[in-house]
């Protein structure tokens, strides 16, 4: 059996019905049980007043009921709005009002709760989901993704990645983070299994590895930061995870250093790099790190070429994309749409705000964010470029740069941070002997104005809830380091 995201229905319903479909902390649900649970959920949703053309907010974490609810919404032509329980109650309430949801489904309690004060149908028809990202004003903004976009995305996983029959996908990213769609669509669209990994399981490194081993996880999708965290676990290797054969990365730059560390532990795995904002249905470009690309070792690796249904181009240094996978606009925010959406060759197109360039093979290279471009002492600097060169220092597996500013916003200097392959103790650590001449080492690769004024080693980079490097927390680490230095005896 499998779930057809083109038709939004279960298909091949007489094939492998007892094969595992979902692994969760509560146990294993086979395909027949998943279909039955979805049918039962739909009946309850209708009784709770959930109707086609409306939005339903789904609150929870990594419950099987969360997945059942999402599939039920797709079958009912109801737009689902995922909100993880890591969000405060005020944000859940705000989102419920913004989408005018008639109800909220609490996946942990398996209960339908009251929704917005004034529920009403959505203006945009045919939406699969609305995913909320942080707005520049502090208010969340809803990205509207069509059902056809999800079908295209699932088709790419099925037709282009050659993952084999019925693979098991690790699912650790929040359902309110669009990258989680890869695991869900890949597993269910291919008739495989989706292995839900809640926070409490991931926090116990031995339990996490055993959970993945028991489910025979074959496909791992995450940010590079999340993999670097796992490098601290000696059980994270091919011996303990023999079924794992493909890593798919996105949301951050992938460096050769991280890839080589991974191949040292999993010599036979394939590594695929991908890129795409939430506004373009999870990802738009992809590339497999083959033998030639591995040997060339560009730092960072390219984010790839456009998918079969996507046109990717560079406009004044900015990565743009066009196709039916592009969002249907921000929910009730035409003012935001006007700044980023346009028509290109008769299709919706989106300006990503990401900087990049393209090589002769059509492969795109990510060069940072427009809003991460700084001007220091008259020089324009891309922080992503400084991050990349920091990762080349000896004994370093990743680098990150923070632009330090005064309270009035004036830029003062850049501070570099490195995550060590062999970390010591403490959140902030002294530089190892190999990095004592770090400025001279960087000067061999970049001009003086791109060299940070200070370099700090940390045990591991702090992460946001979507497992990206949290630069604001790095600023706090820097403040801690300065405080400790002033307290040292003279």
C-alpha positions in Angstrom: 0.0 0.0 0.0 0.9 3.6 -0.3 -0.6 7.1 -0.2 -1.0 8.7 -3.6 -0.4 12.5 -3.1 -1.7 13.2 -6.6 -5.1 11.8 -5.7 -4.8 12.2 -2.0 -6.0 8.7 -1.5 -4.7 5.3 -0.3 -3.9 3.1 -3.3 -2.7 -0.4 -4.0 -4.8 -1.4 -1.0 -4.4 -5.1 -1.4 -0.5 -5.0 -1.4 1.6 -5.3 1.7 -1.2 -4.2 4.0 0.6 -5.4 7.1 3.9 -3.7 6.4 4.9 -1.0 8.8 3.8 2.5 7.9 4.5 4.5 11.0 6.9 4.0 13.9 6.2 6.1 17.0 6.8 6.0 20.7 3.5 4.2 21.0 4.5 1.4 18.7 4.2 0.4 15.1 1.2 1.1 12.8 0.8 -1.0 9.7 -0.7 0.3 6.4 -4.1 -1.3 6.9 -4.3 0.3 10.4 -3.2 3.7 9.1 -6.0 3.6 6.5 -8.5 2.6 9.1 -7.3 5.2 11.6 -7.6 7.9 8.8 -11.1 6.8 7.9 -12.2 7.0 11.5 -10.5 10.4 12.0 -12.4 11.8 9.0 -15.7 10.8 10.5 -14.9 12.5 13.8 -13.6 15.6 12.0 -16.8 16.0 10.1 -18.8 15.6 13.3 -16.6 18.4 14.8 -17.5 20.7 12.0 -14.4 20.4 9.9 -15.4 21.1 6.3 -13.7 21.2 2.9 -12.2 24.6 1.9 -11.5 25.4 5.6 -8.3 25.3 7.6 -7.7 22.9 10.5 -4.9 23.7 13.0 -3.1 20.5 14.2 -1.2 20.9 17.4 1.2 18.2 18.7 4.7 16.9 18.3 5.5 13.5 16.9 2.3 11.5 17.5 1.0 9.0 15.0 -2.3 10.9 15.4 -0.6 14.0 13.9 0.2 12.1 10.7 -3.3 10.6 10.6 -4.8 14.1 10.9 -2.6 15.4 8.1 -3.6 12.6 5.8 -7.3 13.0 6.8 -7.1 16.7 5.9 -5.7 15.9 2.5 -8.4 13.4 1.8 -11.1 15.8 2.9 -9.8 18.8 0.9 -9.2 20.6 4.2 -6.0 22.7 4.6 -3.9 21.6 7.5 -1.9 24.0 9.6 0.8 22.2 11.7 1.9 23.8 15.0 4.4 22.0 17.2 3.9 22.1 21.0 7.2 23.8 21.3 5.4 27.0 20.4 3.7 28.9 23.3 0.0 28.9 23.6 -0.2 32.5 22.5 1.3 31.6 19.1 -1.1 28.7 18.7 -4.0 31.1 19.4 -2.7 33.7 17.0 -2.3 31.2 14.2 -5.8 29.8 14.8 -7.2 33.3 14.4 -5.2 34.1 11.3 -6.4 31.0 9.4 -10.0 31.4 10.7 -10.0 27.7 11.7 -13.3 26.3 12.9 -11.4 23.8 15.2 -8.0 22.8 16.5 -7.1 19.2 16.6 -4.9 18.3 19.6 -2.9 15.2 18.5 -1.6 14.4 22.0 -5.1 14.4 23.5 -6.7 13.0 20.3 -9.4 15.7 20.7 -11.0 18.5 18.6 -11.0 21.8 20.4 -12.7 25.1 19.6 -11.1 27.2 16.9 -11.3 30.9 15.9 -14.0 33.2 17.2 -15.2 33.9 13.6 -14.4 30.8 11.5 -14.7 31.1 7.7 -13.4 29.3 4.6 -10.1 30.2 3.1 -10.0 32.5 0.1 -7.4 30.4 -1.8 -8.8 27.0 -3.0 -6.9 23.8 -3.3 -4.4 24.3 -0.5 -2.6 21.3 1.1 -1.2 23.2 4.0 -0.4 26.6 5.4 3.0 26.7 7.2 3.9 29.7 9.4 7.3 31.3 9.5 8.5 34.2 11.5 7.6 37.6 10.0 10.0 40.6 10.1 7.4 42.5 12.1 7.2 39.8 14.8 3.9 38.4 13.5 3.9 34.9 11.9 3.2 34.8 8.2 1.4 31.9 6.6 2.9 30.3 3.5 0.1 28.8 1.3 1.1 25.6 -0.5 -1.2 24.0 -3.1 -2.0 20.3 -3.2 -0.5 20.2 -6.7 2.8 21.4 -5.3 2.9 18.6 -2.8 2.2 16.1 -5.6 5.1 17.5 -7.6 7.4 17.3 -4.6 6.5 13.7 -4.0 7.0 12.8 -7.6 10.6 14.1 -7.5 11.3 11.9 -4.5 9.8 8.9 -6.3 11.2 9.5 -9.8 14.6 11.1 -9.2 16.2 9.8 -6.0 16.2 6.0 -6.7 15.6 5.2 -3.0 14.4 1.6 -3.6 11.2 -0.1 -2.6 9.4 0.9 0.6 12.3 2.6 2.4 12.1 3.7 6.0 12.6 7.5 6.5 13.8 9.1 9.7 11.4 11.9 10.7 12.9 14.2 13.4 12.1 17.7 12.1 9.1 19.5 13.4 6.0 19.1 11.3 5.8 22.9 11.4 9.1 23.0 9.6 8.7 22.4 5.9 11.8 20.0 5.6 9.7 17.4 7.5 7.6 17.1 4.4 10.5 15.2 2.7 10.2 12.3 5.2 6.4 12.2 5.2 5.9 12.4 1.4 8.9 10.1 0.7 7.9 7.4 3.2 4.1 7.3 2.5 4.4 8.1 -1.2 6.7 5.1 -1.7 4.8 2.8 0.5 7.6 2.7 3.1 7.6 3.7 6.7 7.9 7.1 8.5 9.9 6.7 11.7 8.8 9.5 14.1 11.5 10.6 16.4 10.3 12.8 19.2 12.5 15.2 21.2 12.7 12.9 24.2 14.0 10.0 22.1 16.6 12.1 20.3 17.8 13.5 23.7 18.9 10.0 24.7 21.6 9.2 22.1 21.6 5.4 22.7 17.8 5.2 22.6 17.8 7.3 19.4 20.2 5.0 17.6 18.3 1.9 18.8 15.0 3.4 17.6 16.5 4.0 14.1 18.1 0.5 14.1 14.9 -1.2 15.1 13.0 0.5 12.3 15.8 -0.2 9.8 16.0 3.5 8.7 17.4 3.8 5.2 17.0 7.5 4.5 18.1 10.3 6.8 17.1 13.9 6.0 18.3 16.7 8.2 20.3 19.9 8.4 24.1 19.5 8.5 23.9 20.9 12.1 21.8 18.0 13.3 24.3 15.5 11.8 27.2 17.3 13.5 25.4 16.9 16.8 25.2 13.1 16.2 29.0 13.0 15.6 29.4 13.2 19.4 27.7 9.8 19.7 30.2 6.9 19.1 27.2 4.7 18.1 26.4 6.9 15.1 28.0 4.7 12.5 27.4 2.0 9.9 27.9 -0.8 12.4 25.0 0.3 14.5 22.8 1.6 11.6 23.5 -0.9 8.8 20.3 -0.1 6.9 21.2 3.6 6.5 22.2 4.2 2.9 21.2 7.8 2.0 21.6 11.2 3.6 19.7 14.2 2.3 20.7 17.6 3.5 19.0 21.0 3.3 18.4 24.3 5.0 22.1 25.0 5.6 25.3 24.9 3.6 27.0 21.5 3.3 30.8 21.6 3.6 33.3 18.9 2.4 34.5 18.6 6.0 31.1 17.5 7.2 30.6 15.1 4.3 34.0 13.5 4.8 33.4 13.0 8.5 30.1 11.3 7.5 31.7 9.0 5.0 34.3 8.0 7.6 31.5 6.6 9.6 29.2 5.4 6.8 31.6 4.6 3.9 28.9 3.3 1.5 26.2 6.0 1.9 25.0 8.4 -0.8 24.9 12.1 0.1 22.4 14.4 -1.6 22.3 18.1 -1.1 19.2 20.2 -1.6 17.9 23.7 -1.3 14.6 25.5 -1.2 12.6 27.9 0.9 9.3 27.2 2.6 7.7 29.3 -0.1 8.8 26.8 -2.8 7.5 23.5 -1.2 10.5 22.4 0.8 13.1 22.3 -1.9 13.8 23.4 -5.5 17.3 22.3 -6.3 19.3 19.1 -5.7 22.6 17.4 -6.4 24.2 14.1 -5.5 27.7 14.4 -4.2 29.3 12.0 -6.7 32.9 11.0 -7.1 33.9 13.9 -9.2 32.2 16.5 -7.0 33.7 14.9 -3.9 37.2 15.1 -5.5 36.7 18.8 -6.4 35.4 19.5 -2.9 34.1 23.1 -3.4 33.4 24.7 -0.1 30.5 24.7 0.4 29.1 22.1 -2.0 26.6 23.4 -4.7 23.0 23.3 -3.8 22.3 21.7 -7.2 20.2 22.1 -10.3 16.5 22.8 -10.6 14.1 19.9 -10.2 12.2 18.8 -13.3 9.3 21.0 -12.5 11.3 24.1 -11.4 13.1 26.8 -13.2 16.0 28.3 -11.2 17.8 31.5 -12.3 19.9 34.3 -10.8 18.6 37.8 -11.0 21.0 40.5 -9.8 22.8 38.0 -7.6 19.6 36.7 -6.0 18.4 33.1 -6.4 14.9 33.0 -8.0 12.6 30.1 -8.8 9.6 29.6 -11.0 7.0 26.8 -11.3 3.8 25.4 -9.9 5.7 24.4 -6.7 5.9 28.1 -5.7 3.5 29.2 -3.0 0.1 30.7 -3.6 1.1 33.8 -1.7 1.2 34.6 2.0 -2.1 34.3 3.8 -4.0 37.6 3.5 -0.8 39.5 3.0 -0.7 41.0 -0.5 1.7 43.6 0.7 4.3 40.8 1.3 3.4 39.1 -1.9 4.2 42.2 -3.9 7.8 42.2 -2.7 8.7 38.6 -3.6 6.2 37.1 -6.1 6.1 37.8 -9.8 5.4 36.0 -13.1 8.2 34.4 -15.1 7.5 32.5 -18.4 3.8 32.3 -17.4 4.4 30.7 -14.0 4.5 31.9 -10.4 8.0 33.0 -9.4 9.6 33.8 -6.1 12.6 36.0 -5.1 14.2 34.0 -2.3 16.4 36.7 -0.6 19.3 34.2 -1.0 22.4 35.2 -2.9 24.0 32.7 -5.3 25.7 32.1 -8.6 25.5 29.3 -11.2 28.2 27.4 -12.9 28.4 26.2 -16.5 26.6 22.9 -15.6 23.6 24.9 -14.2 24.5 24.1 -10.6 23.7 26.8 -8.2 26.0 27.8 -5.3 24.5 29.4 -2.2 26.4 32.6 -1.2 24.5 33.8 1.8 21.4 35.9 2.6 20.9 39.4 1.3 20.2 40.3 5.0 23.5 38.6 6.1 25.5 40.8 3.8 27.4 43.4 5.8 29.5 46.4 5.1 32.5 46.6 7.4 35.2 49.3 7.0 33.8 50.0 3.6 34.0 46.4 2.4 31.0 44.3 1.5 31.2 40.9 3.2 29.0 37.8 2.9 28.9 36.1 6.3 28.4 32.7 4.6 31.7 33.1 2.8 33.5 33.7 6.1 31.6 30.7 7.6 32.9 28.5 4.8 36.6 29.5 5.2 36.4 29.0 9.0 35.4 25.4 8.3 38.7 24.8 6.5 40.8 25.4 9.6 42.6 22.3 11.1 40.5 20.3 13.5 37.3 22.2 12.6 34.1 20.7 11.2 32.0 23.9 11.0 32.3 27.6 11.2 29.9 30.4 11.9 30.3 34.2 12.0 28.4 36.8 14.0 28.3 40.5 13.2 28.6 42.4 16.5 26.8 45.7 16.7 26.3 48.5 19.1 22.8 49.1 20.6 22.3 51.8 17.9 22.9 49.1 15.2 26.3 50.3 14.2 28.5 47.4 13.0 31.6 47.0 15.2 33.4 43.8 14.1 33.0 40.2 13.1 33.5 37.4 15.6 34.2 33.8 14.4 33.1 30.6 16.0 34.3 27.1 15.3 32.9 23.7 16.2 35.8 21.3 16.8 36.0 17.7 15.6 37.3 16.8 19.1 35.6 19.2 21.4 36.7 19.7 25.0 34.7 20.7 28.0 32.6 23.8 28.4 30.4 25.9 26.2 33.3 28.1 25.3 36.8 26.6 25.1 40.4 27.7 24.6 41.6 27.3 21.1 43.7 24.1 20.5 47.4 24.4 19.6 46.5 23.8 15.9 44.6 27.1 15.8 47.0 29.4 17.6 47.9 30.9 14.2 44.4 31.0 12.9 44.6 34.5 11.5 47.7 33.5 9.4 45.9 30.4 8.2 42.8 32.4 7.1 45.1 35.0 5.5 46.2 32.4 3.0 42.6 32.1 1.7 40.8 35.4 2.2 41.8 39.1 2.2 42.4 40.8 5.6 39.0 42.5 5.8 37.3 39.1 5.8 39.2 37.8 8.8 37.2 38.0 12.1 38.7 40.0 14.9 38.3 37.1 17.4 37.8 33.4 17.2 36.1 31.2 19.8 35.9 27.5 20.0 32.6 26.0 21.2 31.6 22.4 22.2 28.8 22.5 19.6 26.8 25.2 17.8 23.5 26.0 19.4 20.5 25.2 17.2 17.1 26.8 16.5 14.0 24.6 16.7 14.5 23.8 13.0 18.1 22.6 13.7 19.9 25.5 12.1 22.8 27.3 13.7 21.4 29.9 16.2 23.6 32.9 15.7 21.8 34.9 18.5 22.9 32.2 21.0 26.4 32.4 19.7 26.3 36.2 20.5 25.4 35.2 24.1 28.3 32.7 24.1 30.6 35.6 23.1 29.2 37.7 26.0 29.9 34.8 28.4 33.4 34.5 27.2 34.1 38.2 27.6 32.7 38.0 31.1 34.9 35.1 32.1 38.0 36.8 30.7 37.3 39.9 32.8 36.9 37.7 35.9 40.3 36.0 35.4 42.9 36.8 38.1 45.5 39.3 36.9 
